[in-house]
């Protein structure tokens, strides 16, 4: 019975954490979306990595049609957030005028 209670407790904690994360994500995005580059893809509604691929292909086809060459570099950012200098990240968030409660 203790195992069931522990499992239920873990489940509800996860649900609460997911809801809070969703709320904070929405709250931050409302404040910074207008400051993001138009070519920012991923993690944004209607701006998926599929959209990035389509945009990239559009630029490639236009360049080739104009007789230009195309040079491509792909970078794998696996676990990139784990390697970010969080001091730089917080400084950039502060520069976007986010409330102190988020950046402190």
C-alpha positions as CSV (number, residue, x, y, z in Angstrom):
1,X,0.0,0.0,0.0
2,X,2.9,2.3,0.7
3,X,4.3,1.8,-2.8
4,X,0.9,2.8,-4.3
5,X,0.8,6.0,-2.2
6,X,4.4,6.8,-3.2
7,X,3.5,6.2,-6.9
8,X,0.4,8.4,-6.7
9,X,2.4,11.1,-4.9
10,X,5.2,11.1,-7.6
11,X,2.5,11.2,-10.3
12,X,0.8,14.3,-8.9
13,X,4.1,16.0,-8.3
14,X,5.0,15.5,-11.9
15,X,1.6,16.7,-13.1
16,X,2.0,19.9,-11.0
17,X,5.6,20.4,-12.2
18,X,4.5,20.0,-15.9
19,X,1.6,22.5,-15.4
20,X,3.9,25.0,-13.7
21,X,6.5,24.6,-16.4
22,X,3.8,25.2,-19.1
23,X,2.6,28.3,-17.3
24,X,6.1,29.8,-17.0
25,X,6.9,29.0,-20.6
26,X,3.8,30.8,-21.8
27,X,4.5,33.7,-19.5
28,X,8.1,34.1,-20.7
29,X,7.2,33.7,-24.4
30,X,4.5,36.4,-24.2
31,X,7.2,38.8,-23.1
32,X,10.0,37.9,-25.5
33,X,8.4,36.6,-28.7
34,X,8.5,40.1,-30.4
35,X,12.2,40.3,-29.6
36,X,13.1,36.9,-31.2
37,X,14.6,36.7,-34.7
38,X,12.1,35.8,-37.4
39,X,14.2,32.7,-38.2
40,X,14.0,31.3,-34.7
41,X,12.6,27.8,-34.9
42,X,11.7,25.1,-32.5
43,X,9.9,25.4,-29.2
44,X,7.7,28.1,-30.6
45,X,4.1,27.5,-31.8
46,X,3.9,27.4,-35.6
47,X,7.7,27.6,-35.8
48,X,8.8,23.9,-35.7
49,X,12.0,22.4,-36.9
50,X,10.0,21.2,-39.9
51,X,9.4,24.9,-40.7
52,X,13.1,25.5,-40.4
53,X,13.8,22.7,-42.9
54,X,11.2,24.2,-45.3
55,X,12.7,27.7,-45.0
56,X,16.2,26.2,-45.5
57,X,15.1,24.4,-48.7
58,X,13.5,27.5,-50.0
59,X,16.7,29.4,-49.6
60,X,18.7,26.6,-51.2
61,X,16.4,26.3,-54.2
62,X,16.5,30.1,-54.7
63,X,20.3,30.2,-54.6
64,X,20.6,27.3,-57.0
65,X,18.1,28.8,-59.4
66,X,20.2,32.0,-59.4
67,X,23.4,30.0,-60.2
68,X,24.8,30.6,-56.7
69,X,26.4,27.9,-54.7
70,X,25.1,26.5,-51.4
71,X,27.3,25.8,-48.4
72,X,25.8,24.0,-45.4
73,X,27.1,23.2,-41.9
74,X,25.0,21.0,-39.6
75,X,25.7,21.1,-35.9
76,X,24.3,18.5,-33.5
77,X,23.3,20.4,-30.3
78,X,22.5,17.2,-28.3
79,X,22.0,18.2,-24.7
80,X,23.0,21.7,-25.6
81,X,21.3,23.3,-22.7
82,X,23.4,21.2,-20.3
83,X,26.5,22.9,-21.8
84,X,25.2,26.5,-21.8
85,X,26.9,29.0,-19.5
86,X,23.9,29.8,-17.3
87,X,25.4,33.1,-16.3
88,X,25.3,34.2,-20.0
89,X,21.8,32.8,-20.3
90,X,20.5,34.8,-17.3
91,X,22.2,38.0,-18.6
92,X,20.5,37.6,-21.9
93,X,17.2,37.0,-20.2
94,X,17.7,40.2,-18.1
95,X,18.5,42.1,-21.3
96,X,15.0,41.1,-22.6
97,X,13.4,42.9,-19.6
98,X,11.9,39.8,-18.0
99,X,10.7,40.2,-14.5
100,X,13.4,39.8,-11.8
101,X,11.5,36.8,-10.3
102,X,12.5,34.8,-13.4
103,X,16.1,35.8,-13.6
104,X,17.1,36.0,-9.9
